[in-house]
Amino acid sequence: MRRFSLIAIAFIVFAAAPIHAQAPADSAIKAMMLKSVDDWNRHDIDAFATCYKNSPDILFIGHRVSRGYDQMVATYKSVYGTPEKMGTLNFTELETQPLDARFATVTGHFHLERTTAGGGNADGYFLLVVEHTLSGWKIVRDDSTSLPPPTQKP
């Protein structure tokens, strides 16, 4: 009976280990995402872009496909080049899912609050693949889908 108890305790400890290992990654990934929101809301595209891996291999899928860090930053600057166009960003429904020790996915909802002159509000969802690098967690794939604007009732 004692042997069974030790086996049961060992099983519980080892089965629970992945849950505890995921918590630091989840917190670090969400911290990176919140920092990106803060950088965006300060209207600092260059600081915001540091949440992406500075690599020619990254991929951003939005209204068009951008490959590589430089093209992604150029696209952000051309589309959101003024504080009015950047507006105020908010993420909700953030969920992380580890794929292994080096990669994870992040899903969530984004809301961009902007004036009509800035392009109006925008909402959508995203699926990110993030990589644990020497510089922390970085986005390597970004598939963001904008929702159509609500229709105006006559």
N, C-alpha and C positions, 0 to 999 in steps of 0.2 A: 504494500500500500504506500509506503514511504517513497518507493521508487516512482510509482505513478504520480504522486504529488510533485516530485521534483521535475518530472517530465512535463506535467501540466503547467507548472510555473515557468519552466524554460520556454514552452510553446507560447505562453501569453507574453513573456518579455520579448521574444524574437518576433512575434506577430505584430506587436505594438511598435516596434522599432521604426518601420517605414513611416508610420503616422507622425512620430516625433521628428524624423528626419525631414519630412515634407514641410513642417511648420516654419523653420528658418528660411527655406527657399520661398515659400508663399509670402512671408513677411517682406523679404528682400525684393521680390518681384513687385509686390504692391507698392512698396516704398519707391521703387524706380518709376512706376506708373504715376504716382502722386507727385513726384518731383517733376515729371514731364508736364503735368497739368499746371503746376506752379510756374514753370518756365514759360509755358504758352501764355498764361494769364498775365505775365510780365511783358508779353509781346517780344520775347527773345527767341526767335526761331533757331539761332545757332545753339543756344543752351538746350532748347527742346530737342534738337536733333541728336544730342549726345545720348539719348535713350536708345538710339539705334547703333548697331555695330558699324564702325567706320570701315567698311569693306566693299569691294566691288561686287561681292556675292549677294548682298541683301536684295530683297525683292519687296516692292510696295505695289499693291493692287488696289486701285481706287477707280476713279473715272478713266484712268489710263494706267498702264503698267510702267513703273520706274524701276530700273535696275541699277544698283550701286548707290553708295552713300551720296556721292556728289550730285547725281541726277535727282535723288530723292530730296535733298536740301534745295536744289534749284527749283524743283516743282513746288515745294512748300512756299518758297519765297515768291514765285510768280503768282500763285493762287491766293496766298495769304500775306501779301507784302506790306499791309498797313495795319495799324492797331484796330481799325474799324472792321477790316476783313477777318482779323483773328478773333475778335470778340472775346467772350469768356467761355472757356472749356470746362466741362464737367464729365466725369466718368461715374457710372453706376453699374451695378450687377457684375462687378469684377469677380472673375473666378479663375483660379490657376489650376492647372493639372500637370503634374510632373510626367514627363515621358521617360526620362532616365536621370542620372546625376547631372548631366550637362544641358539638357533641353527640357522645356516645358511649354505649354500653351497658356494663353491668357485670352479669355473672352469677356466681352462687356458691351455696354451701351454708352455712346457718347452723345452729348448735347452741346451744341455751340450756340450761345446766346449772342445775337448780333442785331444791330439796327438794320432797317431796310436799306439804308445807304451802304452798309457793310456787306449786304448780300442776304440778309434775313437769317432767321434761325435755321439750324440744321441738326438733324438727328440721324443716328444710325447705329450699326453694330460692328464689332470688329472681332477678328480672330488673329491672334499674334502667335508666332513661334519665337520664343526667347532662348538665348544661349547664355550659359554661365561662362563668362570670360574672366581674364585676369583683372579687368576693370569693373567686374560685377555683371549683373544680368543686363543683356542688351537684346533689342529686337532685331531679328534676322529675316523675318517674314511678316508682312502686315497686309491683311486682306480686310479692308474697311468698306462697308456697304452703307451708302446713304439711303435713308428712307425718303420717299417722295414727300414734298411739302403738302401740308393739309390743304384740301380744296376749300376755296372761299364759298360760303353760301350766299346766294343772292338776296 
